[in-house]
Amino acid sequence: MHGDKMTELNLRQKIMNDLKLSMKEGNKEEVARLRSITAKFKDLDIESRVTGKEVDEEQLQKALRSMVKSRLDSIAMYEKGNRPELVEKEVAEIETIKRYLPAEIDENILKAEIEKIVSALPEVSMKEMGKVMGELKEKFGAALDAGKAGKIVRALLMGNE
């Protein structure tokens, strides 16, 4: 995982540069959205002091994914509560966050890869879930949405029991 150190800016640098730019442009909404991301990263840094391990890019991306997920949950609630202005705010936050995540893997490519891994298994059962997920993480790295992949893997493994 650490072999793909980017020569380009890392996640934190990109966000800080975008934050500075948004402040210069006077884009208050974007500044607030970017600050929510940097606040989340600071929380991770504080938590990591306890373990003594440095927060890596993968953990930052995982945090961003969880931020997207919580906003999707909020959108569902706001839609039920008929609050379109709040839905709009959450959608904008998701768009900002997704700019810092690797492009998601096409679902058809993901399914094909999962099917390939499952078909190569000596035994198809839920006991193999960890092995399949491990291979997917190895192949796709940070671009893998483990939640989405897990559902597909579970469905395939359970369908064969």
N, C-alpha and C positions, 0 to 999 in steps of 0.2 A: 504493500500500500504506500510505503514512503518513497518508492522509487519514482513516482510521478510528481516530484517537486516541480512546481511550475516556475519557469523562468520569468513568467509574467507576474503581475501583482498577485499577492495572496488575497484571500477573502476579506480579511480585516482591512488591508490597505485599500482595496477597491471600494469598500463601504465608506471608509474615512474620506477618501477622495471625493466620492459622490456626495457625502454629507457636506463637505466644505463647499462644493460647487452649488448644491441646493441652497446653502446659507447665503452665498454670494448672490444667487438669483432671487433670493427672497421667497422661495417656494416653501412656505411654512408647513404645508401638509406633508410634503416629501421629507422635510427635515424631521418631522415628528415620526414618520414611518421608519426612517433610517435610525433614529435614536432608539426606537423600540428594539431594533435588531442589536444595536451596540449594547443596550442594557441587558439583553438576553446573554450576549457573549460575556459581559462582565460577571453575570451570575455564574456562568460556567467556570470562569477564571477563579472566582471565589471558592466554588465547590472543589476545584482542582487543587487548591492550596492544601486542603485536608488530605488528599490522596498523594500529593507531591508529584502528580503526573501532569505534564503540559497538555493543554487542550489542542488537539490537532484539527486539521481541515475537515476530516471526516466527522468529528464530533460537532463541529460548527454546522456542517451541512445537515446533520441529524437534527440539531436544534432548529434550524430553519424549516425543515420538513414538519417538525412538531408545531411550529408557529403557524404554518399553512393549515395543518389539520385543525388546530383549535379555531382558526378563523372560519374554516368551512363549517365547523360545528355551530359557531355563532351565526353564520349566514342562515343555516337551517332554522335556528330559533327566531331570528329576526324576520324571516319570511313568514313563519307561522304567526308572528305577532304583527304582521303587516307594517313593518318599519323599513320601507325602501331606502331611506336616507342612510340608515345604519348598514344595510346590505351593501350599498354603494361604497361606503367607507371601508368595509372589510375586503371587498373585491379589490379595491385600490391597494390595500396593504398586501394582499396575496400577490398582486402583480409586481409590486416592489420586491418582495421577498424572493419570488421565483427568478428574478434577474440574477440572483447570486447562487442559484442552484444549477447543477449540470442539467443539460436537456434530458428530459425523461426518455427512457427507452421506449421505442414503439411497442405497443402491447402485443402485436403479432410476433415481433422478433422475440419478445420475452416469453410468450407462450411456446414458440417453437423451441427455444433453448431449454425451457423447463421440460417439455415433452422428450427432448433428446436425452436429457440427464435421467429422467424417470425411466425411459425405455432401456437405458444401460444398467439400471439397478439389478442386482441379483434377485432381490425380493422387493415387491412393491407394497409398502405398508406405511402407516403413519410413523413408524420407528425411523424411517429414512428421511423425515422432514428436515432435521438438522443438517444432514449430509447434502441434500439438494440445495438448501439455502446457502450453505457454505460454498458450494461450487458456483452458485449464482453471484455471491459477493465477490468471489475471486475473479470471475469473468467481467462483471460490470462495475465493481468498486462502488464509488460514491454515487454513481448515476442510478443505482438500484433503489427503487422504492420498495423496501422490505415488506411493508404492509400489503401493497398490491400483489407482489410476488408471492407472499405467504398464502393469500387467498387462492391463487391459481394452483399453487403446489398442493395445498390442502385438498382442494376439489379433485385434483388428479389422483392423489394418493388414496383418498377415501373412496373414490369411485371404483377403485380396484381392489378394495378389501372384501 
